[in-house]
Amino acid sequence: MTGRLFAAGGLTYINTQSFEAAAFIFFGGLVGLILIVFAFGLVKVRKLNASGIRQVDEISGKEFEQFLKLRYEARGYKVRRTPCQNDFG
């Protein structure tokens, strides 16, 4: 994706001969991409936090750990995740 941002900035510079316009296109696209990734992450967290028992039964071990992390943090606990060990969550 960043390759496309470089390409868009490069094409902007070629067409306008303006470094400022090329930088604006590149950094504007980068900020937009970061916001989109953040928004998708937020939606996933909200969906996981609102899961019922049927949805919990169907999620992966990693998602289950994230689910428990959210639940414990909501109750005031500090949670530290450990590296994945292929222990099925």
WOGI-V370453 format. One record per residue. RES is the residue in one small letter. BURIAL is + if it has 9 or more other ideal C-beta (glycine too) atoms within 8 Angstrom, else -. Layout:
res->{RES;RES}
burial->{BURIAL;BURIAL}
This chain:
res->{m;t;g;r;l;f;a;a;g;g;l;t;y;i;n;t;q;s;f;e;a;a;a;f;i;f;f;g;g;l;v;g;l;i;l;i;v;f;a;f;g;l;v;k;v;r;k;l;n;a;s;g;i;r;q;v;d;e;i;s;g;k;e;f;e;q;f;l;k;l;r;y;e;a;r;g;y;k;v;r;r;t;p;c;q;n;d;f;g}
burial->{-;-;-;-;+;+;-;+;+;+;-;+;+;-;-;-;-;-;-;-;+;+;+;-;+;+;-;-;+;+;-;-;+;-;-;-;-;-;-;-;-;-;-;-;+;-;-;+;+;-;+;-;-;-;-;+;-;-;+;-;-;-;+;+;+;+;+;-;+;+;+;+;+;-;-;-;-;-;-;-;-;-;-;-;-;-;-;-;-}
